[in-house]
Every structure is written in structure tokens, then in C-alpha cells.
């Protein structure tokens, strides 16, 4: 089977490689992100139990009803929201799963906003 040489396929391979070393536990769940062309999504996942403890995305009415922002600013708002929801769920420490994306731009903005709410990576 020939391997595809696309950005999506390359990111998928990086994500699989990263996930070999990352796993979320009850004490330290995984902060997983997904970034599409328009939106960004974040979840706090306990892989041992197979449960999502908290989630936030830029498509939620709470964030999309706000004044027009850049995608990077919306990513920061999502990071702050998922951080607050994680704190409400009793989560203080997480393992950051960047899903094969570079730690730059929207991914960095989300991570920094989540740290500002008190999450420790």
C-alpha cells in the first residue's frame, strides 16, 4: 500500500507517534486538541476510564456569539474555557497532547490560556 504524502497524513503519523508515549490517567488526564481550518476543539480525557471530563470548542454559542475575533484569539478563549471546566471537574494537572500540530499559533494560544486558568502541564 503506497503511503500518502499529504499534510494530513503526515500529521496523522506524528499524532500516532506522540500517542505511543502519552496516556491520560485519572490523576493526570490528557488535554487533547483538534484544529480544523476554521475551529479548534479541546477535551480533557481520562484514557484509563475512557471518559471525557471536560470539553470546549470555538463552535459553542458562548464563544461564537462574542465579537469577531481572530482564530488565535478564539483559540485562547477555548483554552480558558476548557481550563475553567477542568478546574470545576477537579482536574489540576494534565498531559498536553498537541496531536501532531506544531506548538505555534492557535495551539500555543490555547495552551497558554489553559495554563493561565491554573492547569499545570
Z-matrix of the N, CA and C atoms (Angstrom, degrees):
N
C 1 1.436
C 2 1.524 1 108.64
N 3 1.326 2 117.97 1 122.64
C 4 1.463 3 119.80 2 -179.31
C 5 1.530 4 110.52 3 -71.57
N 6 1.315 5 114.75 4 144.45
C 7 1.461 6 119.01 5 178.43
C 8 1.518 7 109.17 6 -86.63
N 9 1.319 8 115.38 7 140.05
C 10 1.455 9 120.14 8 178.88
C 11 1.515 10 109.74 9 -80.08
N 12 1.290 11 114.78 10 145.98
C 13 1.456 12 120.23 11 178.54
C 14 1.525 13 109.06 12 -113.78
N 15 1.313 14 115.05 13 67.06
C 16 1.454 15 120.41 14 177.20
C 17 1.516 16 109.21 15 -119.50
N 18 1.328 17 115.71 16 163.57
C 19 1.461 18 119.23 17 178.56
C 20 1.517 19 110.86 18 -62.98
N 21 1.334 20 116.27 19 -40.30
C 22 1.466 21 120.34 20 -179.82
C 23 1.513 22 112.22 21 -64.18
N 24 1.317 23 116.74 22 -40.42
C 25 1.461 24 120.45 23 179.21
C 26 1.535 25 110.63 24 -67.94
N 27 1.323 26 116.42 25 -39.52
C 28 1.462 27 120.41 26 179.03
C 29 1.525 28 110.18 27 -65.43
N 30 1.327 29 117.29 28 -41.82
C 31 1.459 30 120.49 29 177.77
C 32 1.519 31 110.62 30 -64.18
N 33 1.330 32 116.68 31 -38.85
C 34 1.460 33 120.82 32 177.94
C 35 1.517 34 111.99 33 -61.04
N 36 1.321 35 116.61 34 -41.03
C 37 1.465 36 120.43 35 177.99
C 38 1.527 37 111.01 36 -65.87
N 39 1.342 38 116.37 37 -41.98
C 40 1.472 39 119.63 38 177.65
C 41 1.523 40 110.49 39 -62.99
N 42 1.349 41 116.30 40 -40.96
C 43 1.454 42 120.24 41 -179.48
C 44 1.527 43 110.85 42 -63.56
N 45 1.321 44 117.95 43 -44.06
C 46 1.467 45 120.89 44 177.51
C 47 1.522 46 111.00 45 -60.35
N 48 1.329 47 116.69 46 -41.14
C 49 1.464 48 121.22 47 -179.70
C 50 1.528 49 110.86 48 -65.51
N 51 1.328 50 117.04 49 -41.30
C 52 1.464 51 121.48 50 178.66
C 53 1.526 52 110.21 51 -65.38
N 54 1.344 53 117.41 52 -42.34
C 55 1.463 54 121.80 53 -176.36
C 56 1.517 55 113.11 54 -67.64
N 57 1.326 56 118.28 55 -17.74
C 58 1.462 57 120.30 56 175.06
C 59 1.527 58 111.04 57 -63.48
N 60 1.334 59 116.26 58 -26.81
C 61 1.460 60 121.27 59 -174.98
C 62 1.518 61 113.62 60 -108.08
N 63 1.339 62 117.43 61 -9.32
C 64 1.465 63 121.17 62 -177.99
C 65 1.511 64 110.93 63 -112.64
N 66 1.313 65 116.06 64 137.68
C 67 1.459 66 121.43 65 172.28
C 68 1.513 67 107.76 66 -153.03
N 69 1.318 68 115.79 67 139.00
C 70 1.452 69 120.35 68 178.68
C 71 1.511 70 111.04 69 -91.08
N 72 1.310 71 116.98 70 136.17
C 73 1.461 72 122.48 71 176.57
C 74 1.527 73 107.97 72 -114.74
N 75 1.313 74 117.07 73 175.06
C 76 1.466 75 119.68 74 177.89
C 77 1.528 76 110.40 75 -63.76
N 78 1.333 77 116.88 76 -39.36
C 79 1.463 78 120.79 77 -179.46
C 80 1.531 79 111.72 78 -72.03
N 81 1.322 80 116.95 79 -33.42
C 82 1.466 81 121.29 80 -177.83
C 83 1.531 82 109.23 81 -141.66
N 84 1.335 83 117.59 82 83.16
C 85 1.463 84 120.45 83 -178.04
C 86 1.532 85 112.15 84 -71.76
N 87 1.310 86 115.41 85 171.51
C 88 1.463 87 122.77 86 -175.46
C 89 1.525 88 109.71 87 -96.95
N 90 1.324 89 116.94 88 130.12
C 91 1.460 90 122.74 89 172.10
C 92 1.516 91 106.57 90 -93.52
N 93 1.333 92 116.40 91 100.81
C 94 1.464 93 122.35 92 -176.96
C 95 1.515 94 109.24 93 -100.90
N 96 1.323 95 116.17 94 138.84
C 97 1.454 96 120.31 95 178.47
C 98 1.516 97 110.45 96 -121.64
N 99 1.317 98 115.25 97 155.41
C 100 1.459 99 122.21 98 169.78
C 101 1.511 100 106.95 99 -136.73
N 102 1.311 101 115.79 100 133.54
C 103 1.447 102 121.40 101 -176.72
C 104 1.518 103 108.28 102 -121.62
N 105 1.325 104 117.68 103 119.67
C 106 1.453 105 120.67 104 173.98
C 107 1.527 106 107.50 105 -102.02
N 108 1.312 107 116.95 106 -174.98
C 109 1.457 108 119.63 107 -179.06
C 110 1.526 109 111.49 108 -65.41
N 111 1.326 110 117.62 109 -33.62
C 112 1.464 111 121.03 110 -177.14
C 113 1.521 112 114.64 111 -107.03
N 114 1.313 113 118.36 112 -32.48
C 115 1.456 114 121.63 113 -169.86
C 116 1.520 115 111.69 114 -126.29
N 117 1.337 116 114.50 115 169.39
C 118 1.456 117 121.20 116 175.79
C 119 1.524 118 108.10 117 -137.63
N 120 1.314 119 115.91 118 141.99
C 121 1.457 120 122.87 119 -175.71
C 122 1.520 121 108.03 120 -128.28
N 123 1.335 122 116.92 121 144.79
C 124 1.466 123 121.73 122 178.78
C 125 1.524 124 108.79 123 -138.65
N 126 1.331 125 115.79 124 139.74
C 127 1.462 126 121.95 125 178.16
C 128 1.527 127 109.48 126 -136.97
N 129 1.324 128 115.68 127 143.75
C 130 1.461 129 122.01 128 171.29
C 131 1.525 130 105.34 129 -102.15
N 132 1.349 131 116.93 130 116.09
C 133 1.458 132 121.59 131 -170.43
C 134 1.520 133 111.09 132 -121.22
N 135 1.339 134 116.01 133 131.70
C 136 1.460 135 123.32 134 170.64
C 137 1.526 136 106.05 135 -95.20
N 138 1.330 137 117.17 136 99.42
C 139 1.467 138 121.26 137 -176.51
C 140 1.522 139 112.62 138 -67.66
N 141 1.324 140 117.73 139 -29.74
C 142 1.460 141 120.27 140 -179.26
C 143 1.527 142 110.84 141 -64.31
N 144 1.328 143 116.77 142 -41.08
C 145 1.463 144 121.01 143 179.82
C 146 1.529 145 112.20 144 -94.41
N 147 1.336 146 116.90 145 -13.09
C 148 1.464 147 120.36 146 -178.44
C 149 1.514 148 112.60 147 70.38
N 150 1.348 149 116.70 148 37.55
C 151 1.461 150 121.29 149 -177.27
C 152 1.520 151 111.37 150 -123.48
N 153 1.332 152 115.41 151 145.06
C 154 1.454 153 121.45 152 171.42
C 155 1.524 154 107.24 153 -92.32
N 156 1.324 155 116.83 154 121.12
C 157 1.457 156 121.71 155 -176.73
C 158 1.525 157 112.69 156 -88.44
N 159 1.329 158 117.11 157 -32.24
C 160 1.458 159 122.20 158 179.14
C 161 1.520 160 107.99 159 -156.99
N 162 1.320 161 116.07 160 152.09
C 163 1.457 162 120.36 161 179.55
C 164 1.518 163 109.79 162 -152.21
N 165 1.327 164 115.74 163 155.47
C 166 1.463 165 121.89 164 175.11
C 167 1.522 166 107.69 165 -156.95
N 168 1.322 167 116.33 166 153.24
C 169 1.457 168 120.03 167 177.01
C 170 1.519 169 109.66 168 -152.53
N 171 1.315 170 115.49 169 164.11
C 172 1.456 171 120.97 170 -178.73
C 173 1.522 172 112.37 171 -77.51
N 174 1.329 173 118.91 172 -3.53
C 175 1.461 174 120.89 173 178.67
C 176 1.527 175 112.14 174 -92.12
N 177 1.333 176 117.93 175 -4.61
C 178 1.455 177 121.24 176 -179.97
C 179 1.522 178 110.19 177 -68.17
N 180 1.332 179 115.79 178 144.98
C 181 1.461 180 120.71 179 -178.45
C 182 1.518 181 111.68 180 -60.18
N 183 1.324 182 116.01 181 -34.28
C 184 1.461 183 120.88 182 -179.94
C 185 1.537 184 111.43 183 -57.75
N 186 1.322 185 116.69 184 -36.17
C 187 1.460 186 120.84 185 -178.40
C 188 1.528 187 112.70 186 -96.34
N 189 1.332 188 117.12 187 -36.01
C 190 1.455 189 119.23 188 -176.39
C 191 1.520 190 112.59 189 -75.92
N 192 1.344 191 118.24 190 -19.08
C 193 1.461 192 121.47 191 179.00
C 194 1.529 193 111.96 192 -78.76
N 195 1.304 194 116.81 193 -13.35
C 196 1.459 195 120.89 194 -179.41
C 197 1.522 196 110.38 195 -69.83
N 198 1.300 197 115.24 196 171.81
C 199 1.462 198 120.04 197 -179.91
C 200 1.533 199 110.35 198 -60.74
N 201 1.317 200 117.60 199 155.83
C 202 1.475 201 119.98 200 -179.03
C 203 1.524 202 111.61 201 -58.67
N 204 1.309 203 115.27 202 133.68
C 205 1.458 204 121.61 203 -178.61
C 206 1.516 205 108.43 204 -132.98
N 207 1.324 206 115.94 205 167.94
C 208 1.452 207 119.67 206 172.29
C 209 1.526 208 108.60 207 -76.06
N 210 1.313 209 116.53 208 164.85
C 211 1.468 210 120.07 209 179.71
C 212 1.525 211 111.06 210 -64.02
N 213 1.322 212 117.46 211 -32.98
C 214 1.454 213 121.10 212 178.65
C 215 1.523 214 110.82 213 -68.17
N 216 1.323 215 117.40 214 -39.34
C 217 1.467 216 120.59 215 177.62
C 218 1.525 217 110.63 216 -67.38
N 219 1.339 218 117.02 217 -39.32
C 220 1.468 219 119.85 218 177.36
C 221 1.524 220 110.44 219 -64.83
N 222 1.331 221 117.46 220 -37.16
C 223 1.464 222 120.82 221 178.41
C 224 1.520 223 110.04 222 -63.35
N 225 1.335 224 117.55 223 -39.25
C 226 1.453 225 120.82 224 176.34
C 227 1.520 226 111.73 225 -63.09
N 228 1.343 227 116.19 226 -39.77
C 229 1.463 228 120.32 227 177.85
C 230 1.525 229 110.83 228 -64.58
N 231 1.329 230 117.18 229 -38.18
C 232 1.470 231 121.19 230 177.51
C 233 1.522 232 110.00 231 -65.88
N 234 1.332 233 117.10 232 -41.19
C 235 1.465 234 120.51 233 177.64
C 236 1.511 235 112.29 234 -61.47
N 237 1.332 236 116.67 235 -42.41
C 238 1.456 237 120.12 236 177.37
C 239 1.522 238 112.17 237 -64.57
N 240 1.342 239 116.03 238 -40.95
C 241 1.462 240 120.77 239 -178.86
C 242 1.524 241 111.32 240 -67.43
N 243 1.326 242 118.00 241 -44.68
C 244 1.469 243 119.94 242 179.55
C 245 1.523 244 110.09 243 -67.59
N 246 1.334 245 117.39 244 -33.00
C 247 1.460 246 120.22 245 176.40
C 248 1.519 247 112.05 246 -64.72
N 249 1.334 248 116.78 247 -43.72
C 250 1.470 249 120.32 248 178.03
C 251 1.522 250 111.04 249 -64.52
N 252 1.330 251 116.66 250 -42.52
C 253 1.467 252 120.08 251 179.93
C 254 1.527 253 111.03 252 -66.25
N 255 1.319 254 117.29 253 -34.99
C 256 1.464 255 120.55 254 177.80
C 257 1.522 256 110.23 255 -67.09
N 258 1.324 257 116.84 256 -41.22
C 259 1.466 258 120.27 257 178.51
C 260 1.524 259 110.50 258 -62.91
N 261 1.341 260 116.93 259 -39.20
C 262 1.469 261 120.81 260 177.01
C 263 1.526 262 111.39 261 -63.76
N 264 1.347 263 116.44 262 -31.49
C 265 1.460 264 121.14 263 179.13
C 266 1.536 265 111.79 264 -83.27
N 267 1.342 266 116.90 265 -0.98
C 268 1.453 267 120.82 266 177.74
C 269 1.518 268 114.50 267 88.05
N 270 1.320 269 117.56 268 17.55
C 271 1.469 270 121.68 269 -179.25
C 272 1.520 271 108.77 270 -97.50
N 273 1.337 272 116.24 271 127.81
C 274 1.460 273 120.67 272 178.62
C 275 1.534 274 111.81 273 -115.14
N 276 1.326 275 116.65 274 -34.54
C 277 1.468 276 120.87 275 -179.13
C 278 1.516 277 109.60 276 -118.74
N 279 1.331 278 116.34 277 140.57
C 280 1.458 279 121.83 278 179.03
C 281 1.523 280 109.67 279 -136.36
N 282 1.316 281 114.85 280 163.63
C 283 1.456 282 123.04 281 170.66
C 284 1.523 283 105.49 282 -104.09
N 285 1.329 284 118.11 283 126.36
C 286 1.462 285 121.42 284 -175.43
C 287 1.522 286 110.38 285 -86.80
N 288 1.330 287 116.15 286 120.26
C 289 1.460 288 123.05 287 177.98
C 290 1.525 289 107.53 288 -109.33
N 291 1.326 290 116.49 289 101.99
C 292 1.464 291 120.63 290 -177.23
C 293 1.517 292 112.69 291 -81.81
N 294 1.319 293 117.88 292 -1.12
C 295 1.463 294 124.31 293 171.70
C 296 1.530 295 114.08 294 59.70
N 297 1.311 296 116.81 295 32.26
C 298 1.451 297 119.75 296 176.98
C 299 1.512 298 114.14 297 86.21
N 300 1.331 299 117.93 298 -2.80
C 301 1.458 300 120.96 299 177.34
C 302 1.524 301 109.09 300 -84.24
N 303 1.336 302 116.48 301 152.48
C 304 1.456 303 120.47 302 176.10
C 305 1.518 304 109.30 303 -69.20
N 306 1.318 305 117.12 304 145.98
C 307 1.462 306 121.65 305 176.57
C 308 1.524 307 107.03 306 -79.47
N 309 1.347 308 113.85 307 82.80
C 310 1.452 309 119.84 308 -171.90
C 311 1.523 310 107.64 309 -163.67
N 312 1.300 311 118.23 310 148.97
C 313 1.454 312 121.41 311 174.11
C 314 1.522 313 113.70 312 65.57
N 315 1.347 314 116.35 313 -122.36
C 316 1.459 315 121.36 314 -176.20
C 317 1.522 316 112.51 315 -64.62
N 318 1.321 317 117.41 316 -37.45
C 319 1.468 318 120.99 317 -179.92
C 320 1.532 319 109.48 318 -65.39
N 321 1.301 320 116.86 319 -44.09
C 322 1.461 321 121.61 320 179.17
C 323 1.528 322 110.80 321 -65.23
N 324 1.322 323 117.41 322 -41.80
C 325 1.459 324 121.85 323 179.29
C 326 1.522 325 111.14 324 -61.53
N 327 1.329 326 117.14 325 -43.86
C 328 1.469 327 121.54 326 178.28
C 329 1.524 328 110.34 327 -62.32
N 330 1.328 329 117.13 328 -46.21
C 331 1.465 330 121.28 329 -177.75
C 332 1.527 331 111.65 330 -63.75
N 333 1.319 332 117.41 331 -43.86
C 334 1.459 333 120.59 332 -179.24
C 335 1.527 334 111.52 333 -65.61
N 336 1.332 335 117.26 334 -38.72
C 337 1.461 336 120.42 335 178.79
C 338 1.532 337 110.31 336 -67.11
N 339 1.329 338 117.22 337 -37.52
C 340 1.464 339 120.42 338 178.06
C 341 1.533 340 110.13 339 -66.36
N 342 1.321 341 117.08 340 -37.26
C 343 1.480 342 120.36 341 177.16
C 344 1.525 343 110.83 342 -65.25
N 345 1.344 344 116.91 343 -38.06
C 346 1.454 345 120.67 344 -179.27
C 347 1.524 346 112.19 345 -63.87
N 348 1.331 347 117.35 346 -26.85
C 349 1.475 348 120.02 347 178.85
C 350 1.526 349 111.72 348 -81.11
N 351 1.330 350 117.49 349 -5.49
C 352 1.457 351 120.38 350 176.66
C 353 1.517 352 115.23 351 112.40
N 354 1.326 353 118.10 352 -0.75
C 355 1.462 354 119.23 353 176.01
C 356 1.513 355 109.70 354 -72.72
N 357 1.319 356 116.45 355 139.61
C 358 1.462 357 121.15 356 178.04
C 359 1.516 358 108.61 357 -110.32
N 360 1.342 359 116.32 358 129.61
C 361 1.465 360 120.08 359 173.05
C 362 1.515 361 107.03 360 -113.50
